[in-house]
Amino acid sequence: MSGGALITLKEDATDGGGSTNGGGGGNSTIATNQQSSGSGNSTASTNHNTNGNNGGGGPPEGTRQNSLQRIQLRKQKVFNLPVPQKLAKLSMYSACQSEGCRCTGWKTPQENRHRDVESSSYCPEFSEECRSCRHALQNHIAHLDGISGSQMNDLLGAIIDMENLFMSMQRVEDEDTKKVYLYLFRLLRQCVLTRQQAVIRGPLGDPPFESPCIAKAVSSFVFYKYNHLSQTELQTMTEVAKTFLNFLNHYNFEPPSMRRTGLTHEDASTYKINYTRWLVFCHVPAFCNSLRHFETSLVFGRTLLRTIFKYMAEQLRNKCSSERDRFPADKRSIITQMPKFLDALKAEILKDDSPIWDQGFRPSTAFIIQQRKRQQEANTGSSANSKRTGTGEPAHKRAKKEGIDRTCGDTHFEDISDETVLRALKAISESKAVNKSEILFPVNVSRDENVKAEEQQRAIEFHVVGNSLTKQVDKQTIFWLIGLQAVFAYQLPEMPREYISQLVFDTKHKTLALIKENQPIGGICFRPFPSQGFTEIVFCAVTMSEQVKGYGTHLMNHLKDYSIKHGIRHLLTYADCDAIGYFKKQGFSKDIKLARPVYAGFIKEYDGATLMHCELHPSIVNTQFISVIRKQSEILKELIAQRHNEVQKVRPGLTCFKEGLRSIPVESIPGLREIGWKPQMRAQRTSRPLEESSDPDKLAASFASVLQSVRQHQAAWPFLRPVTAAEVPDYYDHIKYPMDLKTMGERLKQGYYVTRRLFMADMARIFSNCRFYNSPETEYYRCANSLERYFQTKMRELNLWDK
């Protein structure tokens, strides 16, 4: 499978469209770049040479940082060149615009072949001819008229990244790595020619590649293994974990050719895929910022860590040992604890059932509060005592602008002052500022936020399109409708293609299209009925390769906002069994609130499908709803944490009892009111006709009535008589005080139950014994729960229950 990925890269790399010297820039240009600022080239090649020498370790961090700084300095130098020189640089990678010319880049004339366009001593005239196609330089930049300064700098940055990749490709020896570099070089080359953003598509997939990621697992490991330690020790282990993740993020992997020994064919294939992913998404973008960069610890998971841990841990131990004296004295505890940390983490990596790899594993609330408290304490000394949040306006006004209401359902924060809420908002803002560079506990960004970010960057767009018989439909709309018809047909194979085409192109139907790279990748086909006040959703689908990214939810939220804008308050759809779960998540219900005459005869009905309904609230902006709820949740959690800190205050004890007082009012206990206690008027207890002081015979008759009803219940069969050792040999090894309904009947006849407490205790023992001996998934366990609820109901009916 990994071979397939690299074969694809090889095929992409060998297509036409530019010579191997950088797309027409000339050998002299590359040579000059190598001399003047080949820092990016040395970065990549140095990393892989080191891999070859010591088995995967990268160069010293100082060398890496120096290389990255040199690349940025070169880019800044090019960005500061005069516009004519910038255009001359761009012309070397711009196709000639003359009709019929196939030249892919302007090449310096023969007499200036060894002169560098980036130097201040040479600036070509726009009339100088290309030595390849004999057309003037002006012909190569004719398409750049009107380009903005920022767009020009983006193109120049991509060109410098491309030249660095080309030099790295020349120096690296590993063939697999060279193929990846060549693929990325061609990708950037094409992006410069088309003036588009570099987007990596293909069999490698999109980050993250595993869940949970390594950073999340290490975070869980710290809590799972060290939450019992003191605050100081726990903080040390947290720093150790951060050091480990930082080392991983800067670790340089060995090429697959060096890892073939000791791996099965399947493991070698998997490592080859992950190595290619690491190069494309983590390593190369670190020095080519024209490509989107991802941290290794945030996009890879258990599979990769298992493969490299042995080698990486060995190098980390050696690094800690060799650089121990360079660490400050207060940080040497990290070096001391690192070997123990690595050994413990190794055990959890190899253990198949380790909880740290469970996606649902969460630290306890107390642990999270402790972490936040430490962050707040660390931030208190350095943060400015400002009442503003950094946006130039008071926090409570900004909260109002973002849609934060101090109500949630029917619960109102009437007892919370503005000052308290302001303090919570400030703490949240400061916590986010601290966590911005945090490695161990990264903020979990939801899919909704990712989709909204893509929309803001115009990587995706949403358009309502439809056919028309009264006015001309533009070609773009027709193109999108055809694409949407193909998406619906592919994703809904049970639906006839002719029927899909009929509805998509029907003039009464509209489609909310999700557009990415000018191609429809999903949509919702719907028909509004304004006179009836509802919209019918006919088709809803997202391309398979783009699913599980939050696009479906964001599509539905856009449709809801569109409907509200046009005065429609209800959505109806017929969902098949596979779609019911999706629509439930979007707020749809099988409980139809609309009267049937409103929609009957209008909406299309389908056999085997379920009618679902969603009522829209005109005050809710659905595309912002999740972020508003998240903000409210953050405020609530912060207020809870603040209240928790108040509860933890130690107050002086009560001494009044030593002075002879036998009782005091509850409200006089120090700190009780501060934690939210309020005196309440206790309702008068209704008189019990069957209290213990009442007629014993009447009480016994009530017990007999309850016991008889319990015996006749359908769930009572396991408890009618005592369990015998013959039936369950080890029962009495576990149950020391057995009880059953037959024994309770005998005790009732003997007059044992003189109080309600005795009767209720024996009945409770039946149920607790059952749940203690049997597991929750057994029929006996379920019978105990069911019969207990029935018993409590019967006791309440006779006014015998006061729990």
LINWOSUL-V188928 format. One record per backbone hydrogen bond with DSSP energy under -0.5 kcal/mol. CO is the residue of the C=O (numbers start at 1). NH is the residue of the N-H. Records with the same first field share a line. If there is no record, write none. Layout:
BEGIN
CO=NH ; NH
END
This chain:
BEGIN
1=5
2=6
3=7
4=8
5=9
6=10
7=11
8=12
9=13
10=14
12=15
19=22 ; 23
26=30
27=31
28=32
29=33
30=34
31=35
32=36
33=37
34=38
38=42
39=43
40=44
41=45
42=46
43=47
44=48
45=49
46=50
47=51
48=52
49=53
50=54
51=55
56=252
60=64
61=65
62=66
63=67
64=68
65=69
66=70
67=71
68=72
69=73
70=74
71=75
72=76
73=77
74=78
75=79
76=80
78=81
82=86
83=87
84=88
85=89
86=90
87=91
88=92
89=92
90=93
91=94 ; 106
98=101
103=96
107=131
109=112
110=113
112=115
115=117
116=119
119=122
125=128
126=138
128=137
130=134
135=130
136=139 ; 140
137=140 ; 141
138=141
139=97
141=144
142=145
144=147
148=152
149=153
150=154
151=155
152=156
153=157
154=158
155=159
156=160
157=161
158=162
159=163
160=164
161=165
162=166
163=167
164=168
165=169
166=170
167=171
168=172
174=178
175=179
176=180
177=181
178=182
179=183
180=184
181=185
182=186
183=187
184=188
185=189
186=190
187=191
188=192
189=193
190=194
191=195 ; 196
199=201
202=205
213=217
214=218
215=219
216=220
217=221
218=222
219=223
220=224
221=225
222=226
223=227
226=229
230=234
231=235
232=236
233=237
234=238
235=239
236=240
237=241
238=242
239=243
240=244
241=245
242=246
243=247
244=248
245=249
246=250
248=251
251=253
255=258
256=259
260=263
264=268
265=269
266=270
267=271
268=272
269=273
270=274
271=275
272=276
273=277
274=278
275=279
276=280
277=281
278=282 ; 283
279=284
281=294
283=286 ; 287
284=287 ; 288
288=291
295=298 ; 299
296=299 ; 300
297=215
299=209 ; 210
300=214
301=305
302=306
303=307
304=308
305=309
308=312
309=313
310=314
311=315
312=316
313=317
314=318
315=319
316=320
317=321
318=322
319=323
321=324
323=326 ; 327
324=327
328=331 ; 332
329=332
331=334 ; 335
332=336
333=337
334=338
335=339
337=341
338=342
339=343
340=344
341=345
342=346
343=347
344=348
345=349
346=350
347=351
351=354
354=357
355=358
357=359
358=361
364=368
365=369
366=370
367=371
368=372
369=373
370=374
371=375
372=376
373=377
374=378
375=379
376=380
377=381
379=383
384=386
387=395
393=389
394=398
395=399
396=400
397=401
398=402
399=404
400=403
403=405
406=413
408=411
410=412
411=408
412=414
413=416
415=417
417=421
418=422
419=423
420=424
421=425
422=426
423=427
424=428
425=429
426=430
427=431
428=432
429=433
430=434
431=435
432=436
434=437
435=438
439=442
443=445
446=450
447=451
448=452
449=453
450=454
451=455
452=456
453=457
454=459 ; 460
455=458
459=517
461=515
463=465 ; 513
465=511
474=478
475=479
476=480
477=481
478=482
479=483
480=484
481=485
482=486
483=487
484=488
485=489
486=490
487=491
488=492
492=495
496=500
497=501
498=502
499=503
500=504
501=505
503=506
506=509
510=526
511=465 ; 513
512=524
513=463 ; 515
514=521 ; 522
515=461
516=519
519=516
521=543
522=514
523=541
524=512
525=538 ; 539
526=510
527=536
529=532 ; 533 ; 534
533=569 ; 570
534=529
535=537 ; 572
536=527 ; 538
537=574
539=525
541=523
543=546
544=547
550=554
551=555
552=556
553=557
554=558
555=559
556=560
557=561
558=562
559=563
560=564
561=565
562=566
563=568
564=567
569=616
570=535
571=614
572=537
573=575 ; 612
575=610
576=579 ; 580
579=583
580=584
581=585
582=586
583=588
584=587
589=613
590=592
591=593
595=598 ; 599
596=599 ; 600
599=602 ; 603
606=609
610=575
612=573
613=589
614=571
616=618
617=620
620=622
621=624 ; 625
622=625 ; 626
624=628
625=629
626=630
627=631
628=632
629=633
630=634
631=635
632=636
633=637
634=638
635=639
636=640
637=641
638=642
639=643
640=644
641=645
642=646
643=647
644=648
646=649
649=651
655=658 ; 659
656=659 ; 661
657=660
665=668
666=669
669=672
671=675
672=677
673=676
680=682
687=689
688=691
691=694
695=699
696=700
697=701
698=702
699=703
700=704
701=705
702=706
703=707
704=708
705=709
706=710
707=711
708=712
710=713
713=716
716=719
717=720
719=741
720=742
724=728
728=731
730=733 ; 734
731=734 ; 735
734=736
740=744
741=745
742=746
743=747
744=748
745=749
746=750
747=752
748=751
752=754
755=759
756=760
757=761
758=762
759=763
760=764
761=765
762=766
763=767
764=768
765=769
766=770
767=771
768=772
769=773
770=774
775=778
778=782
779=783
780=784
781=785
782=786
783=787
784=788
785=789
786=790
787=791
788=792
789=793
790=794
791=795
792=796
793=797
794=798
795=800 ; 801
796=799
800=802
END
